[in-house]
């Protein structure tokens, strides 16, 4: 997989977020759309070691997800980020992250 510049990734993420927000505002099925998005995300999270250890499994309902994944500080993610930087796959998100260039 090619390594993309951070600015390009940020732009793409912003566009996808805006598109999803627009769809949700226009949708009469906003709650079902949000539940579908959560199901998609939890399916991806369930494939990673960090989130499996937290108890995340596929297609959780929101209340259960909220209980299992409370807000965390950056320090909580330091160890998993270091694992990812060393090249370990499927830590916080499926696959490998691009190595930092020095």
Phi, psi and omega in degrees: 000131182290150177272120181263148176298145182302323181296324178291320178295317179298317178299312180299318179296318178298318179294318179295320178297316179297319180296316180295317179298318179296317179299318182292322178294322182279340188279138172278349181251039186304316181295319179290326176295318179294319178297322178295318178296318178296318178299319179297314181295316181293330175297319178291315180300323183297345180271002184246151183293316183301311185284329174298317178298330178282351179098008180286131176228173185297140170055047175288152172282163187298317182298318178293316178301316181298323179290318184281336184234068179290164177303140181232157177272168178302321183301329179294332183264358184302309182298312178297324179296319178297320177299318180294321180296330177281355176104004179292138182267157172057049179265290178259337181213147181303139178094186179259148174269158178292136179291148178287137177267135179242000000 
